[in-house]
Amino acid sequence: MGLIVKSKYILKVGSLKVGLIPTTFTNTNLKDIYDKLKLIDKEIDISIIDYRLILSIKHIIGILRIIDEKKKRNNTSSIKNIEIEILMRFCYTDQISEALKINFGDPFNRNFIVIVISNHDRIFCEVERCVLDKGKLNEEILEKDTSNKEYIIDKFFKKHIKEWDSSIFKDERKFLEFVVERGAIALK
């Protein structure tokens, strides 16, 4: 019997092979879920990101390209853990504690995107099976392209905006470029 992954989001971003599992968890003890996922294979990278911090699949790809490019150039970062780096870039901060508070601060949120980086399809299947034991696949939270724009603006940029009429906030492509750039410079 072949390996079947239910999520349709298996991506190649540079040298990274990435699986995305948009999930509505049945419980919010994500630390326990993360610990179980890491037992599958210590070498995989897993980030569990609040879906509201993600503008679109293109946003995820943009952040992962930054990480892949940095890896290709052997640029060392003070962040040795790709999982934490991904989280910090989506939270636009260089403080781990702040990123954790932003991402996991809403005790009622159950919708997350599980980002898995591995070169092995078997790992994707095992991680997905473990994730779906704790929740249900909810591709809708990843497919509603750019609907999180207002949340992202309010959470991260509202107090710094002087010109609401700027094309950055009106044009979806420019806003995507803006948030990816902000994620890139978060850890300079």
Accessible surface in RSA format (square Angstrom, percent):
REM  Atomic radii and reference values for relative SASA: ProtOr
REM  Chains: A
REM  Algorithm: Lee & Richards
REM  Probe-radius: 1.40
REM  Slices: 20
REM RES _ NUM      All-atoms   Total-Side   Main-Chain    Non-polar    All polar
REM                ABS   REL    ABS   REL    ABS   REL    ABS   REL    ABS   REL
RES MET A   1   226.76 117.4 138.30  91.5  88.46 210.6 116.39  99.0 110.37 146.2
RES GLY A   2    56.03  69.1   0.00   N/A  56.03  69.1  38.61 106.0  17.42  39.0
RES LEU A   3   109.26  60.8  77.71  55.6  31.55  79.3  79.30  55.7  29.95  80.6
RES ILE A   4   131.77  75.0 109.03  81.2  22.74  54.8 111.62  80.4  20.15  54.7
RES VAL A   5    39.80  26.2  19.23  17.4  20.57  49.6  19.23  16.7  20.57  55.8
RES LYS A   6   144.91  70.7 120.91  74.2  23.99  57.1  75.94  68.4  68.97  73.5
RES SER A   7     4.33   3.7   0.74   1.0   3.59   8.3   0.74   1.6   3.59   5.0
RES LYS A   8   135.16  65.9 102.16  62.7  33.00  78.6  71.14  64.0  64.02  68.2
RES TYR A   9    16.94   7.9  16.92   9.6   0.01   0.0  14.74  11.1   2.19   2.7
RES ILE A  10    66.21  37.7  42.73  31.8  23.47  56.6  42.73  30.8  23.47  63.7
RES LEU A  11    36.45  20.3  31.21  22.3   5.24  13.2  36.42  25.6   0.03   0.1
RES LYS A  12   138.79  67.7 107.90  66.2  30.89  73.6  86.41  77.8  52.38  55.8
RES VAL A  13     4.07   2.7   1.20   1.1   2.87   6.9   4.07   3.5   0.00   0.0
RES GLY A  14    43.24  53.3   0.00   N/A  43.24  53.3  22.75  62.4  20.49  45.9
RES SER A  15    54.76  46.3  37.32  49.8  17.44  40.2  41.96  89.4  12.80  17.9
RES LEU A  16     3.88   2.2   2.67   1.9   1.21   3.0   3.88   2.7   0.00   0.0
RES LYS A  17    50.32  24.5  49.73  30.5   0.58   1.4  25.22  22.7  25.10  26.7
RES VAL A  18     0.00   0.0   0.00   0.0   0.00   0.0   0.00   0.0   0.00   0.0
RES GLY A  19     1.59   2.0   0.00   N/A   1.59   2.0   1.59   4.4   0.00   0.0
RES LEU A  20     0.48   0.3   0.00   0.0   0.48   1.2   0.00   0.0   0.48   1.3
RES ILE A  21     6.33   3.6   6.33   4.7   0.00   0.0   6.33   4.6   0.00   0.0
RES PRO A  22     0.00   0.0   0.00   0.0   0.00   0.0   0.00   0.0   0.00   0.0
RES THR A  23     0.00   0.0   0.00   0.0   0.00   0.0   0.00   0.0   0.00   0.0
RES THR A  24    30.14  21.4  29.10  29.5   1.04   2.5  28.49  38.3   1.65   2.5
RES PHE A  25     1.50   0.8   0.40   0.3   1.10   2.9   0.44   0.3   1.06   3.0
RES THR A  26   104.97  74.7  81.37  82.5  23.59  56.2  72.88  97.9  32.09  48.5
RES ASN A  27    64.32  44.4  62.65  60.5   1.67   4.0  29.22  70.3  35.10  33.9
RES THR A  28    58.18  41.4  37.56  38.1  20.62  49.2   9.17  12.3  49.01  74.1
RES ASN A  29    81.07  55.9  71.74  69.3   9.33  22.5  25.07  60.3  56.00  54.1
RES LEU A  30    14.93   8.3  12.11   8.7   2.82   7.1  12.42   8.7   2.52   6.8
RES LYS A  31   141.92  69.2 133.11  81.7   8.81  21.0 110.28  99.3  31.64  33.7
RES ASP A  32    52.10  36.5  49.35  49.1   2.74   6.5  11.28  26.5  40.82  40.7
RES ILE A  33     0.85   0.5   0.70   0.5   0.15   0.4   0.85   0.6   0.00   0.0
RES TYR A  34    60.91  28.4  60.91  34.7   0.00   0.0  48.48  36.4  12.43  15.3
RES ASP A  35    57.91  40.6  54.06  53.8   3.85   9.1  24.86  58.5  33.04  33.0
RES LYS A  36    79.92  39.0  75.79  46.5   4.13   9.8  56.87  51.2  23.05  24.6
RES LEU A  37     0.00   0.0   0.00   0.0   0.00   0.0   0.00   0.0   0.00   0.0
RES LYS A  38    45.74  22.3  44.37  27.2   1.36   3.2  35.67  32.1  10.07  10.7
RES LEU A  39   144.40  80.4 116.29  83.2  28.11  70.7 117.84  82.8  26.56  71.5
RES ILE A  40    42.90  24.4  16.76  12.5  26.15  63.0  23.49  16.9  19.41  52.7
RES ASP A  41    33.29  23.3  26.31  26.2   6.98  16.5  10.96  25.8  22.34  22.3
RES LYS A  42   171.08  83.5 151.71  93.1  19.37  46.1 102.14  91.9  68.95  73.4
RES GLU A  43   151.34  86.9 126.89  96.0  24.44  58.2  55.32 107.0  96.02  78.4
RES ILE A  44     4.30   2.4   2.77   2.1   1.52   3.7   3.49   2.5   0.81   2.2
RES ASP A  45    32.75  22.9  32.21  32.1   0.54   1.3   0.81   1.9  31.94  31.9
RES ILE A  46     1.48   0.8   0.00   0.0   1.48   3.6   0.06   0.0   1.42   3.9
RES SER A  47     5.28   4.5   0.82   1.1   4.46  10.3   4.67   9.9   0.61   0.9
RES ILE A  48    10.62   6.0   3.65   2.7   6.98  16.8   3.65   2.6   6.98  18.9
RES ILE A  49     0.58   0.3   0.58   0.4   0.00   0.0   0.58   0.4   0.00   0.0
RES ASP A  50     0.65   0.5   0.65   0.7   0.00   0.0   0.00   0.0   0.65   0.7
RES TYR A  51    38.04  17.8  37.37  21.3   0.67   1.7   2.96   2.2  35.07  43.2
RES ARG A  52    43.57  18.3  43.57  22.2   0.00   0.0  14.74  20.1  28.84  17.5
RES LEU A  53     0.02   0.0   0.02   0.0   0.00   0.0   0.02   0.0   0.00   0.0
RES ILE A  54     5.32   3.0   2.33   1.7   2.99   7.2   2.33   1.7   2.99   8.1
RES LEU A  55     3.74   2.1   0.16   0.1   3.58   9.0   0.16   0.1   3.58   9.6
RES SER A  56     4.90   4.1   2.60   3.5   2.30   5.3   3.30   7.0   1.61   2.2
RES ILE A  57    41.81  23.8  41.20  30.7   0.61   1.5  41.20  29.7   0.61   1.7
RES LYS A  58   135.54  66.1 129.91  79.7   5.63  13.4  75.76  68.2  59.78  63.7
RES HIS A  59     0.00   0.0   0.00   0.0   0.00   0.0   0.00   0.0   0.00   0.0
RES ILE A  60     0.00   0.0   0.00   0.0   0.00   0.0   0.00   0.0   0.00   0.0
RES ILE A  61    35.70  20.3  35.70  26.6   0.00   0.0  35.70  25.7   0.00   0.0
RES GLY A  62    10.68  13.2   0.00   N/A  10.68  13.2   9.72  26.7   0.96   2.2
RES ILE A  63     0.00   0.0   0.00   0.0   0.00   0.0   0.00   0.0   0.00   0.0
RES LEU A  64     0.19   0.1   0.19   0.1   0.00   0.0   0.19   0.1   0.00   0.0
RES ARG A  65   142.80  60.0 142.31  72.5   0.49   1.2  43.46  59.4  99.34  60.2
RES ILE A  66    36.14  20.6  30.21  22.5   5.93  14.3  34.64  24.9   1.50   4.1
RES ILE A  67     2.01   1.1   2.01   1.5   0.00   0.0   2.01   1.4   0.00   0.0
RES ASP A  68     2.41   1.7   2.41   2.4   0.00   0.0   0.26   0.6   2.15   2.1
RES GLU A  69    70.77  40.6  70.77  53.5   0.00   0.0  26.61  51.5  44.15  36.0
RES LYS A  70    34.38  16.8  33.85  20.8   0.53   1.3  28.56  25.7   5.82   6.2
RES LYS A  71   101.42  49.5  89.07  54.7  12.35  29.4  67.71  60.9  33.72  35.9
RES LYS A  72   119.63  58.4  86.71  53.2  32.92  78.4  63.89  57.5  55.74  59.4
RES ARG A  73   146.06  61.3 120.88  61.6  25.18  60.0  62.83  85.9  83.23  50.4
RES ASN A  74   126.71  87.4 106.89 103.3  19.82  47.7  30.06  72.4  96.64  93.4
RES ASN A  75    71.79  49.5  59.36  57.4  12.43  29.9  15.22  36.6  56.57  54.7
RES THR A  76   124.45  88.5  92.48  93.8  31.98  76.2  64.50  86.6  59.95  90.6
RES SER A  77    21.30  18.0   7.88  10.5  13.41  30.9  14.73  31.4   6.57   9.2
RES SER A  78   107.93  91.2  71.14  94.9  36.80  84.8  55.76 118.7  52.17  73.1
RES ILE A  79    26.24  14.9  18.30  13.6   7.95  19.2  20.27  14.6   5.97  16.2
RES LYS A  80   167.78  81.9 130.83  80.3  36.96  88.0 115.71 104.1  52.08  55.5
RES ASN A  81    64.43  44.4  58.31  56.3   6.12  14.7  25.41  61.2  39.02  37.7
RES ILE A  82    38.90  22.1  36.91  27.5   1.99   4.8  36.98  26.6   1.93   5.2
RES GLU A  83    11.51   6.6   9.33   7.1   2.19   5.2   6.49  12.5   5.03   4.1
RES ILE A  84    39.25  22.3  39.25  29.2   0.00   0.0  39.25  28.3   0.00   0.0
RES GLU A  85     2.41   1.4   2.41   1.8   0.00   0.0   0.00   0.0   2.41   2.0
RES ILE A  86     1.32   0.7   1.32   1.0   0.00   0.0   1.32   0.9   0.00   0.0
RES LEU A  87     8.44   4.7   8.44   6.0   0.00   0.0   8.44   5.9   0.00   0.0
RES MET A  88     0.31   0.2   0.31   0.2   0.00   0.0   0.31   0.3   0.00   0.0
RES ARG A  89     8.61   3.6   8.61   4.4   0.00   0.0   0.00   0.0   8.61   5.2
RES PHE A  90     0.12   0.1   0.12   0.1   0.00   0.0   0.12   0.1   0.00   0.0
RES CYS A  91     1.55   1.2   0.00   0.0   1.55   3.7   0.00   0.0   1.55   1.7
RES TYR A  92    36.15  16.9  11.52   6.6  24.63  64.1  11.52   8.7  24.63  30.4
RES THR A  93    18.96  13.5  13.13  13.3   5.83  13.9  12.00  16.1   6.96  10.5
RES ASP A  94    88.13  61.7  71.91  71.6  16.23  38.4  14.37  33.8  73.77  73.6
RES GLN A  95   102.09  57.1 100.74  73.6   1.35   3.2  30.37  64.6  71.72  54.4
RES ILE A  96    75.12  42.7  70.83  52.8   4.29  10.3  70.83  51.0   4.29  11.6
RES SER A  97    83.65  70.7  73.59  98.2  10.07  23.2  50.34 107.2  33.31  46.7
RES GLU A  98    65.99  37.9  65.32  49.4   0.67   1.6  19.95  38.6  46.04  37.6
RES ALA A  99     0.04   0.0   0.04   0.1   0.00   0.0   0.04   0.1   0.00   0.0
RES LEU A 100    72.58  40.4  70.60  50.5   1.98   5.0  70.92  49.8   1.66   4.5
RES LYS A 101   135.17  65.9 124.05  76.1  11.12  26.5  83.55  75.2  51.62  55.0
RES ILE A 102    23.32  13.3  16.16  12.0   7.15  17.2  18.36  13.2   4.96  13.5
RES ASN A 103     2.07   1.4   0.01   0.0   2.06   5.0   0.00   0.0   2.07   2.0
RES PHE A 104    83.04  41.5  59.57  36.9  23.47  61.1  62.33  37.8  20.71  59.3
RES GLY A 105    46.03  56.8   0.00   N/A  46.03  56.8  23.32  64.0  22.71  50.9
RES ASP A 106    51.80  36.3  39.10  38.9  12.70  30.0  21.39  50.3  30.41  30.3
RES PRO A 107    90.89  66.2  75.04  68.4  15.85  57.6  83.23  68.7   7.66  47.6
RES PHE A 108   174.91  87.5 155.95  96.6  18.96  49.3 159.07  96.4  15.84  45.3
RES ASN A 109    14.23   9.8   5.51   5.3   8.72  21.0   8.05  19.4   6.18   6.0
RES ARG A 110    97.97  41.1  95.32  48.6   2.65   6.3  26.54  36.3  71.43  43.3
RES ASN A 111    34.18  23.6  34.18  33.0   0.00   0.0   0.00   0.0  34.18  33.0
RES PHE A 112     4.28   2.1   4.28   2.6   0.00   0.0   4.28   2.6   0.00   0.0
RES ILE A 113     0.56   0.3   0.56   0.4   0.00   0.0   0.56   0.4   0.00   0.0
RES VAL A 114     0.00   0.0   0.00   0.0   0.00   0.0   0.00   0.0   0.00   0.0
RES ILE A 115     0.65   0.4   0.05   0.0   0.60   1.5   0.05   0.0   0.60   1.6
RES VAL A 116     0.08   0.1   0.08   0.1   0.00   0.0   0.08   0.1   0.00   0.0
RES ILE A 117    15.06   8.6  12.93   9.6   2.14   5.1  12.93   9.3   2.14   5.8
RES SER A 118    10.62   9.0   1.36   1.8   9.25  21.3   9.25  19.7   1.36   1.9
RES ASN A 119   110.93  76.5  89.59  86.6  21.34  51.4  19.74  47.5  91.19  88.1
RES HIS A 120   105.69  57.8 102.55  71.3   3.15   8.1  59.14  61.0  46.55  54.2
RES ASP A 121    72.27  50.6  66.64  66.3   5.63  13.3  19.06  44.9  53.21  53.1
RES ARG A 122   114.84  48.2 113.31  57.8   1.53   3.6  53.99  73.8  60.84  36.9
RES ILE A 123     0.00   0.0   0.00   0.0   0.00   0.0   0.00   0.0   0.00   0.0
RES PHE A 124     5.02   2.5   4.28   2.6   0.75   1.9   4.54   2.8   0.48   1.4
RES CYS A 125    10.49   7.9   7.17   8.0   3.31   7.8   7.39  18.7   3.10   3.3
RES GLU A 126    44.12  25.3  41.55  31.4   2.57   6.1  12.10  23.4  32.02  26.1
RES VAL A 127     0.00   0.0   0.00   0.0   0.00   0.0   0.00   0.0   0.00   0.0
RES GLU A 128     6.29   3.6   6.29   4.8   0.00   0.0   0.94   1.8   5.35   4.4
RES ARG A 129   147.09  61.8 140.26  71.5   6.83  16.3  62.74  85.8  84.35  51.1
RES CYS A 130    24.32  18.4  21.52  24.0   2.81   6.6   9.26  23.5  15.07  16.2
RES VAL A 131     0.00   0.0   0.00   0.0   0.00   0.0   0.00   0.0   0.00   0.0
RES LEU A 132    34.41  19.2  18.44  13.2  15.97  40.1  18.90  13.3  15.51  41.7
RES ASP A 133   110.95  77.7  76.81  76.4  34.14  80.7  21.74  51.2  89.20  89.0
RES LYS A 134    51.70  25.2  51.07  31.3   0.62   1.5  14.56  13.1  37.13  39.6
RES GLY A 135    10.31  12.7   0.00   N/A  10.31  12.7   1.44   4.0   8.86  19.9
RES LYS A 136   130.28  63.6 127.36  78.1   2.92   6.9  88.54  79.7  41.75  44.5
RES LEU A 137    50.41  28.1  29.08  20.8  21.34  53.6  29.08  20.4  21.34  57.4
RES ASN A 138    29.71  20.5  25.64  24.8   4.06   9.8   4.82  11.6  24.88  24.1
RES GLU A 139    39.24  22.5  34.31  26.0   4.93  11.7   9.41  18.2  29.83  24.4
RES GLU A 140   125.83  72.2 120.89  91.5   4.94  11.8  35.57  68.8  90.27  73.7
RES ILE A 141    15.52   8.8   9.55   7.1   5.97  14.4   9.55   6.9   5.97  16.2
RES LEU A 142     7.21   4.0   1.90   1.4   5.31  13.3   3.00   2.1   4.21  11.3
RES GLU A 143    81.10  46.6  56.33  42.6  24.77  59.0  31.69  61.3  49.41  40.3
RES LYS A 144    70.19  34.2  54.54  33.5  15.64  37.2  66.20  59.6   3.99   4.3
RES ASP A 145    86.73  60.8  70.05  69.7  16.69  39.5  29.62  69.7  57.11  57.0
RES THR A 146    33.25  23.6  27.46  27.8   5.78  13.8  10.67  14.3  22.58  34.1
RES SER A 147    68.38  57.8  34.41  45.9  33.97  78.3  44.03  93.8  24.36  34.1
RES ASN A 148    12.23   8.4  11.23  10.8   1.01   2.4   0.90   2.2  11.33  11.0
RES LYS A 149    21.41  10.4  21.41  13.1   0.00   0.0  12.73  11.5   8.68   9.2
RES GLU A 150   112.82  64.8 112.60  85.2   0.22   0.5  60.44 116.9  52.37  42.8
RES TYR A 151    61.66  28.8  55.04  31.3   6.62  17.2  52.60  39.5   9.06  11.2
RES ILE A 152     0.00   0.0   0.00   0.0   0.00   0.0   0.00   0.0   0.00   0.0
RES ILE A 153     3.48   2.0   3.48   2.6   0.00   0.0   3.48   2.5   0.00   0.0
RES ASP A 154    79.85  55.9  60.19  59.9  19.66  46.5  20.54  48.3  59.31  59.2
RES LYS A 155    96.81  47.2  64.23  39.4  32.58  77.6  25.04  22.5  71.77  76.4
RES PHE A 156    28.13  14.1  12.07   7.5  16.06  41.8  17.76  10.8  10.37  29.7
RES PHE A 157    17.96   9.0  17.96  11.1   0.00   0.0  17.96  10.9   0.00   0.0
RES LYS A 158   113.34  55.3 105.97  65.0   7.37  17.5  57.71  51.9  55.64  59.3
RES LYS A 159   180.32  88.0 140.10  86.0  40.22  95.8  93.90  84.5  86.42  92.0
RES HIS A 160   121.09  66.2 102.99  71.6  18.10  46.3  71.15  73.3  49.94  58.1
RES ILE A 161    26.13  14.9   5.58   4.2  20.55  49.5   9.68   7.0  16.44  44.6
RES LYS A 162   189.69  92.5 153.20  94.0  36.48  86.9 116.79 105.1  72.90  77.7
RES GLU A 163   125.26  71.9 117.66  89.0   7.60  18.1  39.84  77.1  85.42  69.7
RES TRP A 164   116.71  46.8 105.34  51.0  11.37  26.7  85.77  45.7  30.95  50.2
RES ASP A 165   116.13  81.3 102.44 102.0  13.69  32.4  32.32  76.1  83.81  83.6
RES SER A 166    30.17  25.5  21.21  28.3   8.97  20.7  18.58  39.6  11.59  16.2
RES SER A 167    55.37  46.8  47.80  63.8   7.57  17.4  33.15  70.6  22.22  31.1
RES ILE A 168    60.66  34.5  60.66  45.2   0.00   0.0  60.66  43.7   0.00   0.0
RES PHE A 169    26.66  13.3  19.63  12.2   7.03  18.3  19.63  11.9   7.03  20.1
RES LYS A 170   137.22  66.9 110.12  67.6  27.10  64.5  65.92  59.3  71.30  75.9
RES ASP A 171    53.54  37.5  46.95  46.7   6.59  15.6  14.62  34.4  38.92  38.8
RES GLU A 172    79.59  45.7  74.24  56.2   5.34  12.7  50.74  98.1  28.84  23.6
RES ARG A 173   141.91  59.6 134.06  68.3   7.85  18.7  73.32 100.2  68.59  41.6
RES LYS A 174    74.35  36.3  71.84  44.1   2.51   6.0  34.39  31.0  39.95  42.6
RES PHE A 175     0.00   0.0   0.00   0.0   0.00   0.0   0.00   0.0   0.00   0.0
RES LEU A 176    29.26  16.3  29.26  20.9   0.00   0.0  29.26  20.6   0.00   0.0
RES GLU A 177    92.50  53.1  84.95  64.3   7.55  18.0  45.25  87.5  47.26  38.6
RES PHE A 178    40.77  20.4  36.09  22.4   4.68  12.2  40.47  24.5   0.30   0.9
RES VAL A 179     0.00   0.0   0.00   0.0   0.00   0.0   0.00   0.0   0.00   0.0
RES VAL A 180    27.61  18.2  27.61  25.0   0.00   0.0  27.61  24.0   0.00   0.0
RES GLU A 181    99.70  57.2  94.31  71.4   5.39  12.8  28.11  54.4  71.59  58.4
RES ARG A 182    86.32  36.2  84.26  43.0   2.05   4.9   3.42   4.7  82.90  50.2
RES GLY A 183     0.00   0.0   0.00   N/A   0.00   0.0   0.00   0.0   0.00   0.0
RES ALA A 184    24.55  22.6  20.76  32.0   3.79   8.6  20.76  29.2   3.79  10.0
RES ILE A 185    74.15  42.2  61.64  45.9  12.51  30.2  61.64  44.4  12.51  33.9
RES ALA A 186    18.95  17.4   0.44   0.7  18.51  42.1  10.71  15.1   8.24  21.8
RES LEU A 187    29.54  16.5   4.91   3.5  24.63  61.9   8.34   5.9  21.20  57.0
RES LYS A 188   195.70  95.5 122.83  75.4  72.87 173.5  99.48  89.5  96.22 102.5
END  Absolute sums over single chains surface
CHAIN  1 A    10177.8       8357.0       1820.8       5464.4       4713.4
END  Absolute sums over all chains
TOTAL         10177.8       8357.0       1820.8       5464.4       4713.4
